[in-house]
Amino acid sequence: MRIDSNLKGDLKIVFDNAQARAIEHYWRSFIILSGKNPEKPLPGIIENAIRYQKELRVKPQVLYVSEDREQNIRRYQYFIENTNLKGAKLDRIYFKETQKVLGKTYDILIMDLTNSLTPDDLGRLFGLVRGTGLIIALAPSIDKWDKIITTFHEHLVTPPYTIKDVKHYFEERWVKKLFEHEVYIYDTDKEKAIKYIENEKDVAPPKAEFHRVYGEVFPKKLYGMCVTKDQAEALKKFENLVNKEIAYVLTADRGRGKSVAVGLGIAGITYVFYKKPFYIGITAPNRGNIESLWEFLKKALEKLELKYEEKKNKIKAGKVIIEYKQPQDLVKRKYDLVAVDEAAGVYVTYLYKIMNKYDRLVFSTTIHGYEGAGRTFNVRFLKALKENPNLMVIEHKMKEPIRYAIDDPVERFMYDVLLLDAEPAKIENPTNPKLVKPDKRDFILNQEEKLRQFVGIYIMAHYKNRPNDIAMLADAPHHDLYYLEVEDNKDEDQ
C-alpha cells in the first residue's frame, strides 16, 4: 500500500507520515491540529484516512467527541457539512458520555480539545483506537494551550477561590510531553508542520496471525476466540481450575484483554462441568466492571454450542449456574468456583473472606490503567494468598495489547503524561526523614523521578485513584503537595 494523500504542503507531510507509520507497525498515530480554527483541514484529513482504512477493513469506525458548548457544536457542524463520510460509520458523543463507548473499537478518533483536557476522558478514549488508526485532536494554538480555561478547571473551583486562582501546571506538562514523544503537530494558522516523524510511504500492515496455543481440556474452538498468543496462554492456565485448591491470579495493564480471557475461561469451565451441578460466583467492585467478561462468556457459550438461559445477572447452562453478586453478598453463598474481576478495587476484607471460604479461585486485576489500580492487592493480599497452605497459586501477567502492537507510541505517551505506571521507590532502611513542601510548578514539570515516586505512593495508598487526581493535585488552588524525604543506606535520597 502506498500512502500518497491528496492533501497539500506541510499538511500532506504530517498526514502521510503519520498514516504510513501507523499502518506499517500496527500502531496508532496522534495528530494535533493547532490554531484559531483547527477544524479547517479536518475534512480533508478524515476523507483520506477513511480511504486508507477502507483498504484495511470493510467499514471504518469514526468517533467524534467534544464538549456540548456552542463553539464545539459549531465545529462539529462544519465537519459534518464539509466531509464525505461515505463508507464509514460515525458515532458522535460528548465527553460526559465517554462511558457509553467503552468496549467499542474505532479506526479514527476526533477530539475537540479546544476547551477540554480531562485526564479520565483521555485515558478512556485513546484506548478505543486500534492499530493503523488515527487520533486527531483539535487544539488551541500550541503556545496558548497551557493558558486556556478548560471545563475541568471549572469543576476545580471551590469557595473562596475563583477561576482566576486555578493553575495550569497539568496543561504545561501535557504540552511539554507532546514534544518529548512521537506526536504530530500541525499549525493550522500558519499552515506549517511543527513536529512530525519521517516514514517510508510504501507500507504493508503486519499480519495479525500469531502462533496458536491450545490446551488439553478446553475445545480448540474456544482458543480460536483469543486474539493474541498472550490471551491464549492466559486461557490455558484456566484449565488448572478443573481441580480444587487452586487460586489463579491474572494481572495485566489496561487493554490486554484480561476480562475477556476470564469470560472465556469461565465458559471453558462450564463446558467441562456442563452435565454436573456446578456453581460459579463472579464479583467485582461494581456490575459495570464485568461487562466485557459477561459479554464474551455468552459469546463463548454460543461458540461451544452450549445452550443457556439468562436472567438478570444469572446464566444457567446445563447444570452449571453462573451469577454476579456484589462482594458483600457473594461471601454469604456457596460456590464451586469464584472469580473476582478488578480485584484491586474490592475491599481487602472481602478478598480475605473469599480466599478463606472457597477452594477454586480466580483473581484478575488491572495493574496500570486509567481505571485506578490500588497496590493493596499486590502488597498485602497477594502475599497472604501465596502463604495460604490450602491453595496452590498460579500466576500469569498479560503484556500484549489486543488492539495494537507492542511498543505503540500513543500508549507510551499516555502512560508517561498521565503517570499510569508510576511506582514508589524501593526503600530498605529509611533514615533521617525530612518533610518537604516543594514548589508545585517545578515539582510537576521538572522533578519527574520524584513526581513518579509521589504518585506511586498515592496509588499504593488509595485504590480508587484516577488520572483526574493528578491534574487536580497540579491545578486545584486548594491542593498543596507535601512529601517525606528519607535517606536509604543503599541509595541516594528517595
C-alpha positions as CSV (number, residue, x, y, z in Angstrom):
1,M,0.0,0.0,0.0
2,R,1.3,3.4,-0.9
3,I,0.4,6.4,1.3
4,D,0.0,9.4,-1.1
5,S,-2.9,11.6,0.1
6,N,-4.4,14.4,-2.0
7,L,-3.5,16.9,0.8
8,K,-1.1,19.8,0.1
9,G,2.0,21.3,1.6
10,D,3.0,20.5,5.2
11,L,-0.4,19.1,5.9
12,K,0.3,16.3,3.4
13,I,3.7,15.7,5.1
14,V,2.2,15.4,8.5
15,F,-0.7,13.2,7.5
16,D,1.2,10.9,5.1
17,N,4.0,10.2,7.6
18,A,1.5,9.6,10.5
19,Q,-0.7,7.3,8.5
20,A,2.2,5.3,7.0
21,R,3.8,4.8,10.4
22,A,0.6,3.6,11.9
23,I,-0.1,1.1,9.1
24,E,3.4,-0.2,8.9
25,H,3.8,-1.0,12.6
26,Y,0.1,-1.7,13.5
27,W,0.4,1.3,15.9
28,R,-1.8,4.4,16.3
29,S,-0.7,7.9,15.3
30,F,-1.6,11.1,17.2
31,I,-2.1,14.3,15.1
32,I,-2.7,17.7,16.7
33,L,-4.3,20.4,14.6
34,S,-3.5,23.6,16.5
35,G,-4.8,27.1,15.8
36,K,-7.7,29.6,16.0
37,N,-9.8,27.4,13.6
38,P,-8.2,24.0,13.9
39,E,-11.2,22.3,12.3
40,K,-10.5,23.8,8.8
41,P,-8.2,21.0,7.5
42,L,-10.2,18.3,9.3
43,P,-12.4,17.2,6.3
44,G,-9.5,16.6,4.0
45,I,-7.6,14.6,6.6
46,I,-10.6,12.4,7.5
47,E,-11.6,11.7,3.9
48,N,-8.0,10.5,3.2
49,A,-7.9,8.5,6.4
50,I,-11.2,6.8,5.6
51,R,-9.8,5.9,2.1
52,Y,-6.9,4.1,3.6
53,Q,-8.9,2.4,6.3
54,K,-11.3,1.1,3.7
55,E,-8.4,-0.8,2.2
56,L,-7.8,-2.5,5.5
57,R,-11.4,-3.3,6.7
58,V,-14.9,-3.2,5.4
59,K,-16.4,-0.2,7.2
60,P,-14.1,2.2,9.1
61,Q,-15.4,3.3,12.5
62,V,-15.2,7.0,13.3
63,L,-15.8,8.6,16.7
64,Y,-16.2,12.4,17.2
65,V,-16.1,13.7,20.8
66,S,-16.4,17.3,22.2
67,E,-18.0,19.3,24.9
68,D,-21.6,20.4,24.4
69,R,-21.0,24.1,24.1
70,E,-21.8,26.4,21.2
71,Q,-18.3,26.7,19.8
72,N,-17.9,22.9,19.9
73,I,-21.2,22.3,18.2
74,R,-20.2,24.8,15.5
75,R,-17.0,22.9,14.8
76,Y,-18.9,19.6,14.6
77,Q,-21.4,21.1,12.1
78,Y,-18.5,22.4,10.0
79,F,-17.0,18.9,10.0
80,I,-20.3,17.2,9.0
81,E,-21.2,19.7,6.3
82,N,-17.8,19.5,4.6
83,T,-16.7,15.9,5.0
84,N,-17.6,13.0,2.7
85,L,-18.1,10.1,5.2
86,K,-19.4,7.6,2.6
87,G,-18.3,4.1,3.5
88,A,-17.6,4.9,7.2
89,K,-19.7,4.7,10.3
90,L,-19.7,7.8,12.5
91,D,-20.5,7.9,16.3
92,R,-20.8,11.3,18.0
93,I,-20.8,11.8,21.8
94,Y,-19.9,14.4,24.3
95,F,-17.1,14.0,26.8
96,K,-19.5,13.5,29.6
97,E,-20.8,10.4,27.7
98,T,-17.5,8.5,27.3
99,Q,-18.7,5.6,29.4
100,K,-21.2,4.8,26.6
101,V,-18.4,3.8,24.1
102,L,-16.2,1.7,26.5
103,G,-15.7,-1.7,24.9
104,K,-16.1,-0.4,21.3
105,T,-13.2,-0.2,18.8
106,Y,-12.6,2.7,16.4
107,D,-10.3,3.4,13.4
108,I,-10.4,7.2,13.7
109,L,-10.9,9.3,16.9
110,I,-11.5,13.0,16.6
111,M,-11.4,15.0,19.9
112,D,-12.2,18.7,20.2
113,L,-9.8,19.7,23.0
114,T,-10.1,23.5,22.4
115,N,-11.7,23.8,25.9
116,S,-11.4,20.4,27.4
117,L,-8.4,18.4,28.7
118,T,-9.8,16.0,31.3
119,P,-7.4,13.1,32.0
120,D,-10.1,10.5,32.7
121,D,-11.7,11.1,29.3
122,L,-8.4,11.0,27.5
123,G,-7.5,7.7,29.2
124,R,-10.8,6.1,28.2
125,L,-10.9,7.4,24.6
126,F,-7.3,6.8,23.5
127,G,-7.6,3.1,24.4
128,L,-10.5,2.6,22.0
129,V,-8.5,3.1,18.8
130,R,-7.0,0.0,17.1
131,G,-3.6,-0.3,15.3
132,T,-3.4,1.5,12.0
133,G,-5.8,4.1,13.4
134,L,-5.5,7.9,13.7
135,I,-6.3,10.1,16.7
136,I,-6.9,13.7,15.8
137,A,-7.1,16.5,18.4
138,L,-8.5,19.9,17.6
139,A,-6.5,22.2,19.8
140,P,-5.8,25.9,20.6
141,S,-2.6,27.5,19.4
142,I,0.2,25.3,20.8
143,D,1.8,28.3,22.6
144,K,-1.5,29.2,24.3
145,W,-2.8,25.7,25.2
146,D,-1.3,25.8,28.7
147,K,-3.2,29.1,29.4
148,I,-6.8,28.3,28.4
149,I,-9.6,27.6,30.9
150,T,-11.0,24.1,30.5
151,T,-14.2,22.5,31.6
152,F,-12.0,20.5,34.1
153,H,-10.8,23.8,35.6
154,E,-14.3,25.0,36.1
155,H,-15.0,21.9,38.3
156,L,-12.0,22.6,40.4
157,V,-13.2,25.9,41.7
158,T,-14.4,25.9,45.4
159,P,-15.0,28.9,47.6
160,P,-13.3,31.1,48.4
161,Y,-11.3,30.6,45.2
162,T,-12.3,31.7,41.8
163,I,-11.4,30.5,38.3
164,K,-8.5,33.0,38.2
165,D,-6.9,31.1,41.1
166,V,-6.8,27.8,39.1
167,K,-3.3,26.8,38.0
168,H,-2.3,25.4,34.6
169,Y,0.6,23.1,35.6
170,F,-1.0,19.9,34.2
171,E,-1.6,21.6,30.8
172,E,2.0,22.8,30.8
173,R,3.1,19.2,31.5
174,W,0.8,18.0,28.7
175,V,2.4,20.3,26.1
176,K,5.9,19.5,27.3
177,K,5.3,15.8,26.9
178,L,3.9,16.3,23.3
179,F,7.4,17.4,22.3
180,E,9.1,14.5,24.1
181,H,7.1,11.8,22.3
182,E,6.1,10.6,18.8
183,V,3.3,13.1,18.3
184,Y,2.5,15.0,15.0
185,I,1.6,18.7,15.3
186,Y,0.3,21.0,12.6
187,D,-0.2,24.8,12.9
188,T,-3.5,25.5,11.0
189,D,-3.0,29.3,11.2
190,K,0.5,29.3,9.5
191,E,-0.2,26.0,7.6
192,K,3.1,24.7,8.9
193,A,4.2,21.4,10.4
194,I,5.5,22.0,13.9
195,K,6.5,18.4,14.5
196,Y,6.5,15.1,12.6
197,I,8.3,11.8,12.1
198,E,9.6,10.7,8.7
199,N,8.4,7.3,7.5
200,E,8.5,5.3,4.2
201,K,5.3,5.7,2.2
202,D,5.2,2.2,0.7
203,V,3.9,0.1,3.6
204,A,2.3,-3.2,4.4
205,P,0.4,-3.8,7.6
206,P,1.9,-6.6,9.7
207,K,-0.1,-9.9,9.5
208,A,-2.4,-10.3,12.5
209,E,-1.8,-14.0,12.7
210,F,0.1,-15.5,15.7
211,H,1.3,-18.9,16.7
212,R,-1.8,-20.6,18.0
213,V,-1.8,-22.0,21.6
214,Y,-4.1,-24.8,22.7
215,G,-4.7,-26.6,25.9
216,E,-5.7,-30.2,26.7
217,V,-9.0,-29.7,28.4
218,F,-10.9,-26.8,26.7
219,P,-12.0,-27.2,23.0
220,K,-9.9,-25.7,20.2
221,K,-12.7,-23.5,19.1
222,L,-12.6,-21.7,22.4
223,Y,-8.9,-20.9,21.9
224,G,-9.8,-19.7,18.4
225,M,-11.6,-16.8,20.1
226,C,-8.3,-15.5,21.5
227,V,-6.8,-12.5,19.6
228,T,-3.3,-12.8,20.9
229,K,-1.0,-15.6,22.0
230,D,-0.8,-14.0,25.4
231,Q,-4.6,-14.2,25.8
232,A,-4.5,-17.9,24.8
233,E,-1.8,-18.6,27.3
234,A,-3.9,-16.9,30.0
235,L,-6.9,-19.1,28.9
236,K,-4.8,-22.3,29.0
237,K,-4.0,-21.7,32.7
238,F,-7.7,-21.7,33.4
239,E,-7.7,-25.4,32.7
240,N,-6.0,-25.9,36.1
241,L,-9.2,-24.9,37.8
242,V,-10.8,-28.2,36.9
243,N,-9.0,-29.2,40.1
244,K,-9.7,-27.9,43.6
245,E,-7.4,-25.9,45.9
246,I,-6.2,-23.7,43.0
247,A,-6.0,-19.9,43.0
248,Y,-5.3,-18.3,39.6
249,V,-4.0,-14.7,39.7
250,L,-4.3,-13.0,36.3
251,T,-2.8,-9.4,36.1
252,A,-2.4,-7.1,33.1
253,D,-2.1,-3.4,32.2
254,R,-5.2,-1.9,30.6
255,G,-6.1,-3.0,27.1
256,R,-4.7,-6.5,27.2
257,G,-8.0,-8.5,27.1
258,K,-7.8,-9.7,30.7
259,S,-11.6,-9.6,31.4
260,V,-12.3,-11.3,28.0
261,A,-9.9,-14.1,29.0
262,V,-11.7,-14.5,32.3
263,G,-15.0,-14.8,30.4
264,L,-13.6,-17.4,28.0
265,G,-12.1,-19.3,30.9
266,I,-15.4,-19.5,32.8
267,A,-17.0,-20.7,29.6
268,G,-14.4,-23.4,29.4
269,I,-15.1,-24.5,33.0
270,T,-18.8,-24.5,32.1
271,Y,-18.0,-26.8,29.2
272,V,-16.2,-29.3,31.4
273,F,-19.0,-29.4,34.1
274,Y,-22.0,-28.8,31.8
275,K,-23.7,-32.0,32.9
276,K,-22.9,-31.7,36.6
277,P,-24.3,-29.4,39.3
278,F,-21.6,-26.6,39.5
279,Y,-22.0,-23.1,40.9
280,I,-19.8,-20.2,39.8
281,G,-19.8,-16.8,41.5
282,I,-18.5,-13.7,39.9
283,T,-17.8,-10.4,41.7
284,A,-16.2,-7.1,41.1
285,P,-16.3,-3.5,42.6
286,N,-19.5,-2.9,40.5
287,R,-21.5,-4.6,37.8
288,G,-20.1,-2.3,35.1
289,N,-16.6,-3.8,35.7
290,I,-17.7,-7.2,34.2
291,E,-19.4,-6.0,31.0
292,S,-16.7,-7.5,28.7
293,L,-16.4,-10.6,30.8
294,W,-20.1,-11.3,30.7
295,E,-20.4,-10.5,27.0
296,F,-17.6,-12.9,26.0
297,L,-18.8,-15.5,28.4
298,K,-22.1,-15.7,26.4
299,K,-20.3,-15.5,23.1
300,A,-18.1,-18.4,24.1
301,L,-21.0,-20.5,25.3
302,E,-22.6,-19.9,21.9
303,K,-19.4,-20.8,20.1
304,L,-19.2,-24.0,22.1
305,E,-22.9,-24.7,21.2
306,L,-23.9,-24.9,24.9
307,K,-27.5,-23.9,25.4
308,Y,-28.1,-21.4,28.2
309,E,-30.8,-19.2,29.8
310,E,-30.0,-15.7,31.0
311,K,-31.9,-13.8,33.7
312,K,-30.7,-10.6,35.4
313,N,-27.1,-11.3,36.5
314,K,-27.5,-15.0,36.2
315,I,-26.8,-17.6,33.5
316,K,-27.9,-21.3,33.6
317,A,-26.0,-23.5,31.2
318,G,-26.8,-27.2,31.5
319,K,-26.5,-27.9,35.3
320,V,-24.0,-25.0,35.7
321,I,-25.2,-21.8,37.3
322,I,-23.2,-18.6,36.9
323,E,-24.2,-15.4,38.8
324,Y,-22.8,-12.0,39.5
325,K,-23.0,-10.8,43.1
326,Q,-21.5,-7.8,44.9
327,P,-18.6,-8.8,47.2
328,Q,-20.6,-8.4,50.4
329,D,-23.4,-10.7,49.1
330,L,-21.1,-13.2,47.4
331,V,-19.3,-14.2,50.6
332,K,-22.7,-15.3,52.1
333,R,-23.2,-18.0,49.4
334,K,-21.7,-21.4,48.5
335,Y,-19.8,-21.7,45.2
336,D,-17.6,-24.3,43.5
337,L,-15.6,-21.5,41.8
338,V,-15.4,-17.8,42.5
339,A,-13.9,-15.2,40.1
340,V,-13.0,-11.7,41.2
341,D,-12.5,-9.2,38.4
342,E,-10.7,-5.9,39.1
343,A,-9.8,-7.4,42.4
344,A,-7.6,-4.3,43.3
345,G,-10.9,-2.3,43.6
346,V,-12.5,-4.8,46.0
347,Y,-12.1,-4.1,49.7
348,V,-9.3,-6.3,51.0
349,T,-11.5,-7.5,53.9
350,Y,-13.7,-9.3,51.3
351,L,-10.7,-10.6,49.4
352,Y,-9.6,-12.3,52.6
353,K,-13.1,-13.7,53.2
354,I,-13.2,-15.1,49.7
355,M,-9.7,-16.6,50.0
356,N,-10.6,-18.4,53.2
357,K,-14.0,-19.7,52.2
358,Y,-13.6,-21.1,48.6
359,D,-11.1,-23.6,47.1
360,R,-11.3,-22.7,43.4
361,L,-10.5,-19.0,42.9
362,V,-9.7,-16.5,40.1
363,F,-8.4,-13.1,41.0
364,S,-7.9,-10.8,38.0
365,T,-6.9,-7.2,38.2
366,T,-5.5,-4.2,36.3
367,I,-2.0,-3.2,37.3
368,H,-1.7,0.1,35.3
369,G,-4.5,1.9,33.7
370,Y,-6.9,4.8,33.8
371,E,-9.4,2.9,36.0
372,G,-7.2,3.2,39.1
373,A,-5.3,0.3,40.5
374,G,-4.5,0.4,44.2
375,R,-1.5,-1.6,45.2
376,T,-3.1,-3.1,48.4
377,F,-3.8,-6.2,46.3
378,N,-0.2,-6.7,45.4
379,V,1.4,-5.5,48.6
380,R,-0.8,-7.2,51.2
381,F,-3.3,-9.6,49.7
382,L,-1.2,-11.4,47.1
383,K,1.5,-12.1,49.8
384,A,-1.1,-13.7,52.1
385,L,-2.6,-15.7,49.2
386,K,0.8,-17.2,48.4
387,E,1.3,-18.1,52.1
388,N,-2.1,-19.9,52.3
389,P,-1.2,-23.6,52.8
390,N,-4.6,-24.7,51.4
391,L,-4.2,-23.2,48.0
392,M,-1.7,-23.6,45.1
393,V,-1.3,-20.2,43.4
394,I,-0.8,-20.0,39.6
395,E,0.1,-16.6,38.1
396,H,0.0,-15.1,34.7
397,K,0.7,-11.5,33.6
398,M,-0.6,-10.4,30.2
399,K,1.6,-8.0,28.4
400,E,0.5,-8.0,24.7
401,P,-2.1,-5.3,23.7
402,I,-5.2,-6.6,21.9
403,R,-6.0,-3.5,19.8
404,Y,-2.5,-2.6,18.6
405,A,1.1,-3.8,18.5
406,I,3.6,-3.8,21.4
407,D,5.5,-0.5,21.9
408,D,2.7,1.6,20.5
409,P,3.9,5.3,20.7
410,V,0.5,6.6,21.7
411,E,0.4,4.2,24.6
412,R,3.9,5.3,25.6
413,F,2.8,8.9,25.5
414,M,-0.3,8.4,27.6
415,Y,1.5,6.3,30.2
416,D,4.1,9.0,30.6
417,V,1.9,12.1,30.7
418,L,-0.8,10.6,32.9
419,L,1.8,8.7,35.1
420,L,-0.2,5.5,34.7
421,D,2.8,3.3,35.5
422,A,4.2,5.3,38.4
423,E,5.8,3.3,41.2
424,P,7.1,4.2,44.7
425,A,10.8,4.0,45.4
426,K,12.0,0.7,47.0
427,I,13.5,1.8,50.3
428,E,15.0,-0.8,52.6
429,N,16.4,1.2,55.5
430,P,14.9,4.7,55.7
431,T,16.7,7.2,58.0
432,N,16.7,11.0,58.6
433,P,13.1,11.8,57.5
434,K,12.5,15.3,56.3
435,L,9.1,16.9,55.5
436,V,9.3,18.8,52.2
437,K,6.8,21.2,50.6
438,P,8.1,21.6,47.0
439,D,7.3,24.4,44.6
440,K,4.3,22.9,42.9
441,R,5.0,24.0,39.4
442,D,8.7,23.0,39.5
443,F,7.7,19.6,41.0
444,I,5.1,18.9,38.3
445,L,7.3,20.0,35.4
446,N,10.9,19.4,36.3
447,Q,11.2,16.7,39.0
448,E,10.0,13.8,37.1
449,E,11.5,11.0,39.2
450,K,10.3,12.4,42.5
451,L,6.9,13.1,40.9
452,R,6.7,9.4,39.8
453,Q,7.6,8.3,43.3
454,F,5.0,10.6,44.8
455,V,2.2,9.4,42.5
456,G,3.4,5.8,43.1
457,I,2.9,6.2,46.9
458,Y,-0.5,7.8,46.2
459,I,-1.6,4.9,44.1
460,M,-0.5,2.4,46.7
461,A,-2.4,4.2,49.4
462,H,-5.6,5.0,47.6
463,Y,-7.2,2.2,45.5
464,K,-9.8,4.5,43.8
465,N,-7.2,6.8,42.2
466,R,-7.8,8.1,38.7
467,P,-5.8,10.2,36.2
468,N,-8.0,13.2,37.1
469,D,-6.4,13.1,40.6
470,I,-3.0,14.0,39.1
471,A,-4.5,17.1,37.3
472,M,-6.4,18.1,40.4
473,L,-3.3,18.0,42.5
474,A,-1.5,20.0,39.9
475,D,-4.1,22.7,39.1
476,A,-6.5,23.0,42.1
477,P,-5.8,26.1,44.2
478,H,-6.9,24.3,47.4
479,H,-4.4,21.4,47.0
480,D,-0.8,21.5,48.2
481,L,1.8,18.9,47.9
482,Y,4.0,17.5,50.7
483,Y,6.2,14.5,50.9
484,L,8.5,12.9,53.4
485,E,12.1,12.6,52.0
486,V,14.3,9.9,53.6
487,E,17.8,8.6,53.1
488,D,18.4,4.9,52.4
489,N,21.7,3.3,53.4
490,K,21.8,1.6,50.0
491,D,20.7,4.5,47.8
492,E,20.8,8.3,47.5
493,D,17.9,10.4,48.7
494,Q,14.5,8.8,47.9
